[in-house]
Amino acid sequence: MEPLEHQTPPQETPKSARRYAAGKVALAGVAGLALAFYWVQQPLTAPLPDTLQIADMTWVEVRSAIARGYTKVIVPSGGIEQNGPHMVLGKHDYIVGRAATEIAKELGQTLVAPVVSYVPEGDYDPPTGHLRFPGTMGVPEDVYAGTLEGIARSLKAGGFKTICFIADHAGSLKPQAEVADRLTREWAQQGVRVLDVSDYYADAAETEYLKSQGEAASAIGQHAGIADTSELMAVHPQGVDVQRFADAPYTMEPTGVSGDPMKASVERGRALLNIKVFAAIRQIKALAGGT
């Protein structure tokens, strides 16, 4: 063993070297914190999904779409009501749902909210209107108006700038117009508009189209006749069975049908739906300044 006096004493680390090492550790820690803070601050993003339906998107996808200019949204209203013995109760929902999607595609940078199914249908006790038939479900006008207002306020809070109401049911038109007008005036200084797309309900234009094909007013009817039946055939054929109307026995009981649904066809349905869709597109472009 080497004598103690000949052993090399341990080398002491100079203070400057220790300070340098400590500084490196501190800098590394700061850099790590800065990097972590940077990543924490990055917003969630998502590519545009392969759908225009808000209900089929995540909230991140909706936000990303709005950031890319999808600031218009269509709020369609349908209705759950009787449509004779040959059509399902959800006729309005199916028709307006398809129409809303087609309108959004044509406008571009437009999303579609879920269909509002519960709309004014008449009085409850005694039942009036379509509520005389089992299965019809309606709400009072003020409830429907409040629902539209809540939807519009929600969409505005999310960042939408142009909110378009379209209704496939006549009883929805008045409250829809009132809500759209009131909210547009309230939000005028914020650059947010709520449009009452009343031209979508192109009842007169559809009647004229059918008359041009030789149909009489009695055959065209007012409800569940040629127009309604044809449109549902075009968008949801499994919801129509005109043979049920043809096979219905003669009875004094009301059928819920006005007109002759036996004269309906898919081709007519497509043409009639186009009348409504393009009427809505023209009005939206006019009210929104062509944007």
C-alpha positions in Angstrom: 0.0 0.0 0.0 1.3 3.4 -0.9 2.1 5.6 2.2 -0.5 8.2 3.0 1.9 11.0 2.3 2.4 9.9 -1.3 -1.3 9.5 -2.1 -2.8 12.1 -4.6 -5.3 14.2 -2.8 -8.8 14.4 -4.4 -9.2 17.3 -6.8 -11.6 20.0 -5.7 -14.1 21.3 -8.4 -13.5 25.0 -8.8 -16.5 27.2 -7.7 -16.8 28.6 -11.2 -17.2 25.1 -12.7 -19.9 24.2 -10.2 -21.7 27.4 -11.0 -21.5 26.6 -14.7 -22.9 23.1 -14.2 -25.7 24.4 -12.1 -26.5 27.0 -14.7 -26.7 24.4 -17.4 -29.2 22.4 -15.3 -31.2 25.6 -14.7 -31.2 26.5 -18.3 -32.3 23.0 -19.3 -35.2 23.2 -16.8 -36.3 26.6 -18.1 -36.1 25.3 -21.7 -38.2 22.3 -20.7 -40.8 24.4 -19.0 -40.9 26.8 -22.0 -41.4 23.9 -24.3 -44.1 22.4 -22.1 -45.8 25.8 -21.9 -45.7 26.1 -25.7 -47.4 22.8 -26.3 -50.0 23.5 -23.6 -50.8 26.8 -25.4 -51.4 25.1 -28.8 -55.1 24.9 -29.7 -56.8 21.7 -30.6 -57.3 21.5 -34.3 -58.9 19.0 -36.7 -59.2 18.6 -40.5 -62.6 19.3 -42.1 -64.7 16.2 -41.7 -66.5 14.5 -44.5 -69.9 15.8 -43.4 -71.8 19.1 -43.1 -73.9 17.8 -40.2 -73.0 19.4 -36.9 -74.4 16.5 -35.0 -71.9 14.2 -36.7 -68.9 16.4 -35.8 -66.8 16.9 -32.7 -66.6 20.4 -31.2 -63.0 20.7 -32.4 -64.1 20.0 -35.9 -66.9 22.6 -35.7 -64.4 25.2 -34.4 -61.9 24.3 -37.1 -64.6 24.6 -39.7 -65.7 28.1 -38.4 -62.0 29.2 -38.5 -61.9 28.1 -42.1 -64.9 30.3 -43.0 -67.8 28.0 -42.3 -69.7 30.7 -40.5 -73.1 30.0 -42.0 -75.4 27.4 -40.5 -78.9 26.2 -41.5 -81.4 25.4 -38.8 -84.2 23.2 -40.4 -87.6 22.7 -38.8 -89.7 19.7 -39.7 -92.6 18.2 -37.7 -94.0 14.9 -36.4 -97.5 14.8 -37.8 -100.0 12.6 -39.5 -99.5 12.2 -43.3 -102.4 10.0 -44.2 -102.3 6.2 -44.1 -99.5 6.0 -46.7 -96.7 8.1 -45.2 -94.7 8.0 -42.0 -95.1 10.7 -39.4 -91.6 12.0 -39.9 -92.2 13.2 -43.5 -91.3 16.8 -42.8 -88.1 15.9 -41.0 -86.9 13.7 -43.8 -87.7 16.3 -46.5 -86.3 19.4 -44.8 -83.2 17.4 -43.6 -82.3 16.5 -47.2 -83.2 20.0 -48.5 -81.0 21.7 -45.8 -78.0 19.5 -46.9 -78.5 20.4 -50.5 -78.8 24.1 -49.7 -75.6 24.0 -47.7 -73.7 22.2 -50.5 -74.8 24.9 -53.0 -74.0 27.8 -50.7 -70.6 26.5 -49.7 -68.9 26.9 -46.3 -72.2 26.2 -44.6 -73.0 23.7 -41.9 -76.4 22.1 -41.0 -77.9 21.9 -37.5 -80.1 18.9 -36.5 -83.7 19.1 -37.6 -86.1 20.6 -35.1 -88.9 18.0 -34.9 -91.3 19.5 -32.4 -93.3 22.4 -33.9 -96.8 23.9 -33.5 -99.5 21.4 -34.6 -102.7 22.7 -33.0 -104.5 22.7 -29.7 -104.5 19.8 -27.2 -107.9 19.8 -25.6 -110.0 19.4 -27.6 -107.4 18.4 -30.2 -107.3 20.5 -33.4 -105.4 20.3 -36.6 -103.1 17.3 -37.0 -103.4 16.6 -33.3 -106.7 15.0 -34.0 -104.7 12.0 -35.3 -102.6 9.7 -33.0 -98.9 10.0 -33.3 -98.8 13.7 -34.0 -96.7 15.6 -31.5 -96.7 19.4 -31.3 -95.6 22.2 -29.0 -97.2 25.7 -28.4 -95.9 28.5 -30.6 -94.1 30.2 -27.8 -92.3 27.0 -26.9 -91.2 26.5 -30.5 -90.1 30.1 -30.7 -88.1 29.7 -27.5 -86.4 26.6 -28.9 -85.4 28.5 -32.1 -84.1 31.4 -30.0 -82.1 29.0 -27.8 -80.6 27.3 -30.8 -79.7 30.6 -32.4 -78.0 32.0 -29.3 -76.1 28.7 -28.9 -74.8 29.0 -32.5 -73.9 32.6 -32.1 -71.9 31.8 -29.0 -70.0 29.2 -30.9 -68.9 31.7 -33.6 -71.5 31.5 -36.4 -72.3 34.7 -38.1 -75.3 33.9 -40.4 -78.0 31.6 -39.0 -80.7 30.5 -41.5 -84.1 29.2 -40.4 -86.0 27.1 -42.9 -89.3 25.4 -42.1 -91.1 22.6 -44.0 -94.4 23.1 -42.0 -96.7 26.0 -42.4 -97.4 26.4 -38.7 -93.8 27.1 -38.1 -93.5 30.1 -40.4 -95.0 32.9 -38.2 -92.9 32.2 -35.0 -89.8 31.6 -37.1 -90.1 35.0 -38.8 -90.7 36.7 -35.5 -87.6 35.2 -33.8 -85.4 35.9 -36.8 -86.4 39.5 -37.0 -86.0 40.1 -33.2 -82.6 38.5 -33.0 -81.2 40.2 -36.1 -82.2 43.6 -34.6 -80.6 42.6 -31.3 -77.3 41.5 -32.9 -77.1 44.1 -35.6 -74.0 45.8 -34.1 -72.2 42.5 -33.7 -72.5 41.5 -37.4 -74.6 38.4 -36.7 -77.8 37.8 -38.8 -80.7 35.4 -38.4 -82.5 34.9 -41.7 -86.1 33.9 -42.0 -85.8 31.8 -45.2 -89.5 31.9 -46.0 -89.1 31.4 -49.7 -88.2 27.8 -49.0 -91.8 27.2 -48.3 -92.6 27.4 -52.0 -96.2 26.2 -51.8 -97.5 28.4 -54.6 -94.6 27.6 -57.0 -95.0 23.9 -56.4 -98.8 24.1 -57.1 -98.0 26.0 -60.4 -95.5 23.3 -61.4 -98.1 20.6 -60.9 -100.8 22.6 -62.7 -98.4 23.0 -65.6 -98.3 19.2 -65.8 -102.1 19.1 -66.2 -103.0 18.4 -62.5 -106.2 20.0 -61.1 -106.2 21.8 -57.8 -108.4 19.0 -56.3 -105.8 16.4 -57.2 -102.9 18.5 -56.0 -104.6 19.1 -52.6 -103.2 20.7 -49.5 -101.7 18.0 -47.4 -100.3 14.5 -48.0 -101.3 14.8 -51.7 -99.1 14.8 -54.8 -96.4 17.2 -53.6 -95.8 15.8 -50.1 -95.9 12.2 -51.3 -93.6 12.9 -54.2 -91.0 14.7 -52.1 -90.9 11.9 -49.5 -90.6 9.3 -52.3 -87.5 11.2 -53.5 -85.7 11.5 -50.2 -87.0 8.5 -48.1 -88.9 6.0 -50.3 -89.2 3.5 -47.5 -91.4 5.9 -45.7 -94.1 5.8 -48.5 -96.6 3.1 -49.5 -99.3 4.5 -51.7 -101.0 1.1 -51.9 -102.1 1.6 -48.4 -104.1 4.7 -49.5 -105.4 2.8 -52.6 -106.5 -0.1 -50.4 -108.1 2.0 -47.7 -111.9 1.2 -47.4 -114.4 3.9 -48.2 -115.3 5.5 -44.9 -116.6 8.7 -43.4 -113.6 8.8 -41.1 -111.1 11.5 -42.2 -107.9 10.0 -43.7 -105.7 13.1 -43.2 -105.2 13.4 -46.9 -106.1 16.3 -49.2 -105.4 15.5 -52.8 -104.5 12.4 -54.7 -101.2 10.8 -53.6 -101.6 8.1 -56.3 -100.3 10.6 -58.8 -97.1 11.1 -56.9 -93.7 10.0 -58.3 -90.0 10.2 -57.5 -89.4 12.4 -60.6 -92.0 14.9 -59.4 -90.5 14.8 -56.0 -87.1 15.7 -57.2 -88.4 18.6 -59.3 -90.5 19.9 -56.4 -87.6 19.6 -54.0 -85.4 21.6 -56.4 -88.0 24.4 -56.5 -87.8 24.7 -52.7 -84.0 24.3 -52.5 -83.2 26.9 -55.2 -85.8 29.4 -53.8 -84.0 29.1 -50.4 -80.6 29.6 -52.0 -81.7 32.7 -53.9 -83.2 34.2 -50.8 -80.2 33.4 -48.5 -77.8 34.9 -51.1 -79.9 38.0 -51.4 -80.3 38.5 -47.6 -76.7 37.8 -46.9 -75.3 40.0 -49.6 -74.4 37.2 -52.0 -72.0 35.7 -49.5 
